[in-house]
Each structure stands twice: as C-alpha cells, then as structure tokens.
C-alpha cells in the first residue's frame, strides 16, 4: 500500500514538473523583436519583418513583436502622427480584418472615460507603451477581443496599435 502511494505521488510530481517545464519552454522559445528607442519611418519599415503601412507623417516609431511558436503573434506599435491622418490610417490598417470578419463592428470610445476597454495583455506591453495614460483622445476596438485595438493620444498626437493574430 505504501509503495503504491509513493509511486502515485512520484508520478504526480513528475507530471507537474513536466507541465511546468513545457510552460517555461514556451516562454523561453518565444521570438521577440522590438526596439526601445524611436525609429524613423524608413528604419522601421526596414526592420519590421511584417507588412505595415506607416503613414507618411509617422515618426518616433516604437515596435515590439512577439511570436509564440506557430500559434500567436502579438504586435505593439506606437508612433507620432499628423492628426489629419489618424482616421485614414486606422481605416487602412483594419480593412483586411473587416473583410475577413464582415459582421464585426468597430466601436469608438472617447477618452477620458471610466469605461475604457481593457485588453488581456499577454505578453505584457513594453515599457514605452503608455496608452493607459491618455488624458484626451479615443480608443477604437472591435466587438470581439481578438481584433486590432487603436488608441489615439490627442494631446501628443501619438497613435498606439495592439494586435494579436
């Protein structure tokens, strides 16, 4: 009886260790690409290994991209933009998403507000991501949590874009 209990406990410990090891492995093997200093439009386009259409006025660009194996990609983008280009840029960046999910509707929320949408951040945003500090501006997001989210800081003309795919 004692031997059977010891074997059961040993097997349970081995299973727990294996699961924890797999979780740690996924964190260690995630590919991360990012820059903590602002880039020019040309430099950002050259360094980013996905297609991203920055508007002509974009500057002081911060990028962070993380790939979780073949499962999920996370993209954080922040840049200063001419306010007259914000709406057009968001419309262009969401056109493929809207064609793929025609029933999805975007929602605009003016900031500040007590009901600013929360995003389940994983992985945690980089240190230069300060969308939660926006005093005046807006958020555009879609009905479901997996669509792109944009924040515009009207005081500093900074656009934030978060997306997971």
Number of C-alpha atoms within 10 A of each C-alpha: 6 7 8 9 10 11 12 12 12 12 12 12 12 12 12 12 12 12 12 11 11 12 11 11 11 12 12 10 11 15 13 12 14 16 15 12 10 17 18 14 18 12 12 20 16 10 13 14 10 9 7 11 12 17 15 11 13 21 21 15 24 22 23 20 21 18 18 16 12 7 7 11 16 18 19 20 19 25 22 19 22 14 16 10 13 16 11 11 16 16 11 12 17 16 12 11 14 16 10 10 11 9 9 15 11 17 12 12 16 15 18 15 11 6 9 13 13 8 10 9 9 9 12 8 15 15 7 16 18 13 18 11 9 18 14 14 18 19 23 17 20 18 11 10 14 13 18 20 22 21 24 27 22 15 10 14 15 23 26 20 21 21 16 17 11
